[in-house]
Amino acid sequence: MSIHLPKDKRIQTALYTLSIITLSITSFWRILTFGFLKDDWYIIWTSLYSHSVYYHHPGTPIEFFILSRIFGLNPVLWMLFGIILRILASYFVGLFILHFTKSKLAGSLAGIFFACSYAGLETIYFSSTHVSPLTAIPMLLSLVYLIKALREKKTYIKKFFFFLLVAFVLDPPRVIPILFLIPFLYLLVSPAKERIFVKKILLKLYSIFVIIGIPILIIWFVAFPYHSLLDTLIQKSVSNPLFIFSKLKLFGNYLASISNLFIGGIYSLMQDENNTGFYNKIFGLLGTGLFTAGVISIIIFLKRKSKTAGYIAFFIFWAFIFYFPNFLSEPRAPMAGAHRYLFFSSIGFIGLVSFLISKIKMKWLIFILSAIFVAINLYKANTLLLWQS
């Protein structure tokens, strides 16, 4: 079915898309001079000459199996593909924020901000981590259709299930957190005639996940371990249920990583060339403050029915929840903003910034704050890439 947009609408869409492309290239063009990292070589080799498979992120072997036969060993093509993925992810981040908040300004800002954001920068030039934006695109699209099912008509629920399934197939561990956020999204989205129907469907989804999904994931991680804390937790908890408590001392790294994501553009943790940070108590405290702000916001939302507080809480918890599986995978140190583990969390951060700026009444202030955010990220991205090159 063709979609016919009014001329003004087509011009606006074209300018918006051009802005995303321009900002992405301006932020990340240095990546085109990069070569492969060691994990890239390993997966390219196995996809071309071996039957070995990188099980934990299925989207990675799928991508490499196809693109290794198209791009070969040309790093420029692989890096260009990474930039294209960032452009597409930026567009869908904006689309999701638009439908979720019902604010064209918030959606437009989200797409533009994500296009130039240094957060999750590693997922562009580190080909082995392309799976993050590859997975984020269908996941965001699934949420768009869930919102449309709640607000418009129930038939969109089929597309929600389809794109969510695609996202799960590409990278199950990184998509699981969305199951914790969907009930919150359900509360925030305006009621519709189909709401009861959607509620029943979602209850079936969670029942299937509990009965089938969780056992499969546990067996999967036990059968194909890659020495992460999650593997160790599953395996050792059987013999020692108190094992997890011995790792609570590392929780400061979790909090510091999230606070580093939120303020890293202005002042960030010291980091090494692998985008791993060095713990700082101030960042740990800031992370605690952010989490507390999220809790207070959700209380205000539940008591006063404040949609603004609800959106703030949603975006903050998005950042925290999506980082948790990655924290279990690598808890030994906090992560710098450019690290691949913060890619999904950065969607929540960008959503929060875009939403808050969109609530400002003075247009001139919106323009100034947006320009500052873009300038900071352009500078940060180019500085990091120049250093790493």
Salt bridges, closest charged atoms under 4 A:
GLU63 OE2 - HIS130 ND1 2.78
GLU122 OE1 - ARG340 NH1 2.66
GLU152 OE2 - LYS148 NZ 3.40
ASP171 OD1 - HIS57 ND1 2.75
ASP171 OD2 - ARG174 NH1 2.86
GLU330 OE2 - ARG332 NE 3.19
